[in-house]
Amino acid sequence: MLIQHHHKFKAEYYYINVLLQYCRNNVFPTYFSNTVKRDYVLSRPANMKYCTKNPDRRRCYLCPLARVCQNASLEVPIKTPSPGERELISDFPAQYSERLGIDWHCLEYKLGKRKADLVFHVLTCEWWIVEAETELNYQAIGQAVVYRSLFKNRTGKEPKALIICRRAPPELVEACRIDADMEVIVLS
């Protein structure tokens, strides 16, 4: 069943229907046999305001459908760490090395033209890519998503993503965990 067109949002529904058809046929056909799950996947980007009519306000880097969407843009602006972010980056290994079993870490890990704030490896043979922000925001989430992808393309290893911050709005923490598959640690 396709979503009905409404004159005001005809273009958006067209792209959602194209995504639905693609996902139904190629990505996860058994998943779409359950109507509730299908509706969740399609409504989540709109409910979380990832997909908007204005291309300048879209947050494609957070959307779970970004990899199959024809209009998605995963570009995130480059920025240099502030003094508060540098402090977070240096405090994290000191506070969490033993707890997480970190056996190697690198600050400002180069990924082509970009640099991840921190990359570390743990004793359980997992790689982690870290983005640091004083307050959790959309830009930090997007950077972590992009860095995770760049790291995988460069090394062939799928890292876990982590954002470290001092403050984190609950709705963004939920978006990180559910939609972007990344962890958030709030340092005091």
Secondary structure, DSSP 8 states (H G I E B T S, - for coil): ------GGGHHHHHHHHHHHHHIIIII-TTGGGSHHHHHHHHHHHHHTT-S-SSGGG--GGG-TTTTT-TT-----------HHHHHHHHHHHHHHHHHHTEEEEEEEEEETTEEEEEEEEETTS-EEEEEE-SB--HHHHHHHHHHHHHHHHHHS---EEEEEESB--HHHHHHHHHTS-EEEEE--
